[in-house]
Amino acid sequence: QVQLVESGGGLVQAGGSLRLSCAASRSIFSVFNMGWYRQAPGNQRELVAAITGGGTTNYADSVKGRFTISKDNPKNTVNLLMNSLKPEDTGVYYCFADTSYSARSWGQGTQVTVSS
């Protein structure tokens, strides 16, 4: 297991940008996958973006071309750069880390609100 702490959420106007960071409590070098889910009120949690240990990325269709996920192994962080934000991007963003095939850790979540 690993403890995850998100930061960088907030309120932004449509078309603006935010950068989310997820800091891990230990080295992420051996972590299988890390990434971000989001949950809007009344909706299920959905995958936004993920990055494998080897650096392969995966994005939800709704954010492709606008969001970029990256990781910094020496700093034990995963970042999500969100550009051209839309009101439908509003929600609580949760960082996750798969430390094994059967173990997933979650952060506490950070609120992102995009006003129209």
C-alpha positions as CSV (number, residue, x, y, z in Angstrom):
1,Q,0.0,0.0,0.0
2,V,1.0,3.6,-0.5
3,Q,-0.5,6.8,0.8
4,L,-1.6,9.4,-1.8
5,V,-2.2,13.1,-1.3
6,E,-3.8,15.2,-4.1
7,S,-3.4,18.9,-4.6
8,G,-4.1,21.5,-7.2
9,G,-7.9,21.5,-7.4
10,G,-10.0,24.6,-7.4
11,L,-12.4,26.9,-9.3
12,V,-11.6,27.9,-12.9
13,Q,-13.6,29.4,-15.7
14,A,-14.3,27.4,-18.8
15,G,-11.4,27.3,-21.2
16,G,-8.9,27.7,-18.3
17,S,-6.3,25.2,-17.0
18,L,-5.5,23.4,-13.8
19,R,-2.6,21.2,-12.8
20,L,-3.3,18.4,-10.3
21,S,-0.6,16.6,-8.4
22,C,-0.6,13.4,-6.5
23,A,2.2,12.8,-4.0
24,A,3.0,9.2,-3.0
25,S,4.4,8.3,0.4
26,R,7.1,6.1,-1.1
27,S,8.8,5.3,-4.3
28,I,6.5,4.9,-7.3
29,F,9.2,3.2,-9.4
30,S,7.7,-0.2,-9.0
31,V,4.0,0.8,-9.1
32,F,2.1,-0.8,-11.9
33,N,-0.3,1.9,-12.8
34,M,-1.2,5.3,-11.4
35,G,-3.7,7.8,-12.5
36,W,-6.9,9.8,-11.9
37,Y,-10.6,9.1,-11.6
38,R,-13.3,11.7,-11.2
39,Q,-16.8,11.6,-9.8
40,A,-19.4,14.2,-10.5
41,P,-22.5,14.5,-8.3
42,G,-25.0,11.7,-9.1
43,N,-22.5,10.0,-11.4
44,Q,-20.3,6.9,-11.1
45,R,-16.5,7.3,-10.7
46,E,-14.9,7.3,-14.1
47,L,-11.4,6.9,-15.3
48,V,-9.8,10.1,-16.6
49,A,-6.2,9.2,-17.3
50,A,-3.7,6.5,-16.3
51,I,0.0,5.9,-16.8
52,T,1.8,2.5,-16.5
53,G,5.1,1.9,-14.9
54,G,6.7,2.0,-18.3
55,G,5.1,5.3,-19.1
56,T,2.3,4.2,-21.4
57,T,-0.7,6.6,-21.1
58,N,-4.4,6.0,-21.4
59,Y,-7.1,8.7,-21.5
60,A,-10.9,8.9,-21.5
61,D,-12.2,9.9,-24.9
62,S,-13.8,13.0,-23.3
63,V,-10.4,14.4,-22.3
64,K,-8.1,13.3,-25.1
65,G,-6.2,16.2,-26.5
66,R,-6.9,18.4,-23.5
67,F,-5.4,16.5,-20.5
68,T,-1.9,15.2,-20.1
69,I,-0.8,12.8,-17.4
70,S,2.9,12.5,-16.4
71,K,4.9,11.1,-13.6
72,D,8.1,12.1,-11.9
73,N,9.7,9.1,-10.3
74,P,12.4,11.0,-8.3
75,K,9.7,13.1,-6.7
76,N,7.2,10.3,-6.3
77,T,4.4,12.3,-8.0
78,V,1.9,11.9,-10.8
79,N,0.6,15.1,-12.4
80,L,-2.5,15.8,-14.5
81,L,-2.4,18.9,-16.6
82,M,-5.9,19.9,-17.6
83,N,-6.3,22.4,-20.4
84,S,-9.4,23.8,-22.2
85,L,-11.5,22.9,-19.2
86,K,-15.3,22.5,-19.6
87,P,-18.1,22.6,-17.1
88,E,-18.6,18.9,-17.6
89,D,-15.1,18.3,-16.2
90,T,-16.4,19.4,-12.8
91,G,-16.1,16.8,-10.1
92,V,-13.9,15.3,-7.4
93,Y,-10.7,14.0,-8.8
94,Y,-9.1,10.9,-7.1
95,C,-5.6,9.7,-7.5
96,F,-5.0,6.0,-7.5
97,A,-2.0,3.7,-7.5
98,D,-1.9,-0.1,-8.2
99,T,0.9,-1.5,-6.1
100,S,0.1,-5.0,-7.1
101,Y,-2.4,-6.8,-9.3
102,S,-4.8,-6.9,-6.4
103,A,-4.0,-3.8,-4.4
104,R,-5.1,-0.3,-5.2
105,S,-4.6,2.8,-3.1
106,W,-6.7,5.9,-3.3
107,G,-6.2,9.5,-2.4
108,Q,-8.7,11.6,-0.5
109,G,-9.8,13.5,-3.6
110,T,-9.6,17.1,-4.7
111,Q,-12.5,19.2,-6.0
112,V,-12.4,20.7,-9.5
113,T,-15.1,23.1,-10.4
114,V,-15.3,24.6,-13.9
115,S,-17.7,27.6,-14.3
116,S,-19.4,28.4,-17.5
